[in-house]
Amino acid sequence: MSDSTSVVHLMLTRAGLSVSPAELEAFVRTYDAMQAGIDAMYAVEATRYESPALVFTPTPAFVDWD
């Protein structure tokens, strides 16, 4: 069992989901592609600790109309 297969199998087991071998293989391929994208994002050192462009601030901003 490959490392990715083990990770995907563990996540599915923790979620209480059982899948067929074909579905597991598809999930592993998807996981590998997603992980490669995530690794590529963190490979750019300058953007590692930047905030995303869209940030939700739950504190309302009240304007003083005086």
Backbone as JSON Lines, residues from 0, in Angstrom:
{"i":0,"aa":"M","n":[0.85,-1.17,0.0],"ca":[0.0,0.0,0.0],"c":[0.89,1.23,0.0]}
{"i":1,"aa":"S","n":[0.65,2.14,-0.97],"ca":[1.47,3.35,-1.05],"c":[1.13,4.3,0.08]}
{"i":2,"aa":"D","n":[1.96,5.3,0.24],"ca":[1.77,6.29,1.29],"c":[0.46,7.05,1.08]}
{"i":3,"aa":"S","n":[0.19,7.46,-0.15],"ca":[-1.05,8.18,-0.45],"c":[-2.27,7.32,-0.2]}
{"i":4,"aa":"T","n":[-2.18,6.05,-0.58],"ca":[-3.29,5.14,-0.36],"c":[-3.57,4.99,1.12]}
{"i":5,"aa":"S","n":[-2.52,4.9,1.92],"ca":[-2.69,4.79,3.37],"c":[-3.37,6.02,3.95]}
{"i":6,"aa":"V","n":[-2.96,7.21,3.49],"ca":[-3.52,8.46,3.99],"c":[-5.0,8.55,3.62]}
{"i":7,"aa":"V","n":[-5.32,8.28,2.36],"ca":[-6.71,8.36,1.9],"c":[-7.56,7.32,2.63]}
{"i":8,"aa":"H","n":[-7.04,6.12,2.78],"ca":[-7.78,5.06,3.47],"c":[-8.05,5.46,4.91]}
{"i":9,"aa":"L","n":[-7.07,6.05,5.57],"ca":[-7.24,6.51,6.95],"c":[-8.31,7.6,7.05]}
{"i":10,"aa":"M","n":[-8.26,8.56,6.13],"ca":[-9.27,9.64,6.16],"c":[-10.67,9.09,5.94]}
{"i":11,"aa":"L","n":[-10.82,8.17,5.01],"ca":[-12.13,7.58,4.75],"c":[-12.61,6.76,5.94]}
{"i":12,"aa":"T","n":[-11.7,6.02,6.56],"ca":[-12.06,5.21,7.72],"c":[-12.49,6.11,8.88]}
{"i":13,"aa":"R","n":[-11.76,7.18,9.13],"ca":[-12.13,8.11,10.21],"c":[-13.47,8.78,9.95]}
{"i":14,"aa":"A","n":[-13.81,8.96,8.66],"ca":[-15.1,9.56,8.31],"c":[-16.22,8.53,8.34]}
{"i":15,"aa":"G","n":[-15.86,7.26,8.52],"ca":[-16.87,6.2,8.57],"c":[-17.39,5.82,7.2]}
{"i":16,"aa":"L","n":[-16.59,6.03,6.16],"ca":[-17.01,5.73,4.8],"c":[-16.3,4.49,4.28]}
{"i":17,"aa":"S","n":[-17.02,3.66,3.58],"ca":[-16.41,2.51,2.93],"c":[-16.58,2.69,1.42]}
{"i":18,"aa":"V","n":[-15.53,2.45,0.69],"ca":[-15.55,2.65,-0.76],"c":[-15.03,1.39,-1.46]}
{"i":19,"aa":"S","n":[-15.38,1.27,-2.72],"ca":[-14.89,0.15,-3.52],"c":[-13.42,0.39,-3.87]}
{"i":20,"aa":"P","n":[-12.72,-0.65,-4.3],"ca":[-11.32,-0.45,-4.71],"c":[-11.16,0.57,-5.84]}
{"i":21,"aa":"A","n":[-12.12,0.59,-6.78],"ca":[-12.04,1.56,-7.88],"c":[-12.22,2.99,-7.35]}
{"i":22,"aa":"E","n":[-13.14,3.17,-6.42],"ca":[-13.34,4.49,-5.82],"c":[-12.11,4.92,-5.03]}
{"i":23,"aa":"L","n":[-11.53,3.99,-4.29],"ca":[-10.32,4.3,-3.52],"c":[-9.2,4.75,-4.46]}
{"i":24,"aa":"E","n":[-9.05,4.08,-5.58],"ca":[-8.02,4.44,-6.55],"c":[-8.26,5.85,-7.1]}
{"i":25,"aa":"A","n":[-9.53,6.18,-7.37],"ca":[-9.86,7.52,-7.87],"c":[-9.58,8.57,-6.8]}
{"i":26,"aa":"F","n":[-9.92,8.27,-5.55],"ca":[-9.65,9.21,-4.46],"c":[-8.15,9.42,-4.29]}
{"i":27,"aa":"V","n":[-7.37,8.37,-4.43],"ca":[-5.91,8.49,-4.29],"c":[-5.34,9.36,-5.41]}
{"i":28,"aa":"R","n":[-5.81,9.18,-6.64],"ca":[-5.34,10.03,-7.75],"c":[-5.7,11.49,-7.48]}
{"i":29,"aa":"T","n":[-6.92,11.74,-7.02],"ca":[-7.35,13.1,-6.72],"c":[-6.53,13.68,-5.57]}
{"i":30,"aa":"Y","n":[-6.3,12.88,-4.54],"ca":[-5.5,13.32,-3.39],"c":[-4.09,13.71,-3.84]}
{"i":31,"aa":"D","n":[-3.48,12.87,-4.68],"ca":[-2.12,13.17,-5.16],"c":[-2.08,14.48,-5.93]}
{"i":32,"aa":"A","n":[-3.09,14.73,-6.77],"ca":[-3.13,15.98,-7.54],"c":[-3.34,17.18,-6.61]}
{"i":33,"aa":"M","n":[-4.24,17.05,-5.65],"ca":[-4.48,18.14,-4.71],"c":[-3.24,18.42,-3.86]}
{"i":34,"aa":"Q","n":[-2.59,17.38,-3.4],"ca":[-1.4,17.54,-2.56],"c":[-0.28,18.21,-3.35]}
{"i":35,"aa":"A","n":[-0.15,17.86,-4.63],"ca":[0.87,18.5,-5.48],"c":[0.59,19.99,-5.61]}
{"i":36,"aa":"G","n":[-0.68,20.37,-5.77],"ca":[-1.06,21.78,-5.85],"c":[-0.78,22.52,-4.56]}
{"i":37,"aa":"I","n":[-1.09,21.9,-3.44],"ca":[-0.83,22.51,-2.14],"c":[0.66,22.69,-1.92]}
{"i":38,"aa":"D","n":[1.44,21.67,-2.26],"ca":[2.89,21.78,-2.13],"c":[3.45,22.9,-3.0]}
{"i":39,"aa":"A","n":[2.88,23.07,-4.21],"ca":[3.34,24.12,-5.13],"c":[3.04,25.5,-4.55]}
{"i":40,"aa":"M","n":[1.9,25.66,-3.89],"ca":[1.57,26.95,-3.28],"c":[2.56,27.31,-2.18]}
{"i":41,"aa":"Y","n":[2.93,26.35,-1.36],"ca":[3.84,26.62,-0.26],"c":[5.3,26.67,-0.69]}
{"i":42,"aa":"A","n":[5.58,26.32,-1.95],"ca":[6.96,26.36,-2.44],"c":[7.45,27.79,-2.66]}
{"i":43,"aa":"V","n":[6.53,28.73,-2.84],"ca":[6.9,30.14,-3.03],"c":[7.06,30.75,-1.65]}
{"i":44,"aa":"E","n":[8.29,30.96,-1.27],"ca":[8.61,31.39,0.1],"c":[7.96,32.72,0.47]}
{"i":45,"aa":"A","n":[7.88,33.65,-0.48],"ca":[7.36,34.98,-0.18],"c":[5.87,34.96,0.15]}
{"i":46,"aa":"T","n":[5.15,33.98,-0.32],"ca":[3.7,33.94,-0.09],"c":[3.31,32.98,1.02]}
{"i":47,"aa":"R","n":[4.25,32.37,1.63],"ca":[3.96,31.34,2.63],"c":[3.08,31.84,3.77]}
{"i":48,"aa":"Y","n":[3.34,33.03,4.27],"ca":[2.61,33.52,5.43],"c":[1.68,34.69,5.09]}
{"i":49,"aa":"E","n":[1.39,34.91,3.82],"ca":[0.49,35.97,3.41],"c":[-0.96,35.57,3.67]}
{"i":50,"aa":"S","n":[-1.79,36.58,3.91],"ca":[-3.22,36.33,4.07],"c":[-3.83,36.18,2.69]}
{"i":51,"aa":"P","n":[-4.93,35.46,2.61],"ca":[-5.61,35.37,1.31],"c":[-6.15,36.73,0.89]}
{"i":52,"aa":"A","n":[-6.43,36.88,-0.38],"ca":[-6.91,38.17,-0.9],"c":[-8.26,38.55,-0.31]}
{"i":53,"aa":"L","n":[-9.13,37.58,-0.12],"ca":[-10.44,37.86,0.46],"c":[-10.44,37.45,1.91]}
{"i":54,"aa":"V","n":[-10.69,38.39,2.78],"ca":[-10.71,38.12,4.21],"c":[-12.04,38.57,4.77]}
{"i":55,"aa":"F","n":[-12.71,37.7,5.48],"ca":[-13.99,38.03,6.12],"c":[-13.71,38.5,7.54]}
{"i":56,"aa":"T","n":[-14.16,39.71,7.85],"ca":[-14.03,40.24,9.19],"c":[-15.41,40.24,9.84]}
{"i":57,"aa":"P","n":[-15.63,39.42,10.86],"ca":[-16.96,39.32,11.45],"c":[-17.37,40.52,12.29]}
{"i":58,"aa":"T","n":[-16.45,41.41,12.62],"ca":[-16.76,42.59,13.43],"c":[-17.33,43.66,12.51]}
{"i":59,"aa":"P","n":[-18.55,44.11,12.77],"ca":[-19.13,45.14,11.89],"c":[-18.43,46.48,12.07]}
{"i":60,"aa":"A","n":[-18.31,47.2,11.0],"ca":[-17.71,48.53,11.04],"c":[-18.83,49.55,11.02]}
{"i":61,"aa":"F","n":[-18.99,50.28,12.1],"ca":[-20.03,51.29,12.2],"c":[-19.43,52.66,11.83]}
{"i":62,"aa":"V","n":[-20.18,53.39,11.04],"ca":[-19.72,54.69,10.58],"c":[-20.42,55.77,11.39]}
{"i":63,"aa":"D","n":[-19.65,56.72,11.88],"ca":[-20.2,57.85,12.61],"c":[-20.62,58.91,11.59]}
{"i":64,"aa":"W","n":[-21.9,59.14,11.45],"ca":[-22.43,60.03,10.43],"c":[-22.48,61.49,10.87]}
{"i":65,"aa":"D","n":[-21.89,61.84,11.97],"ca":[-21.93,63.25,12.44],"c":[-21.04,64.12,11.61]}
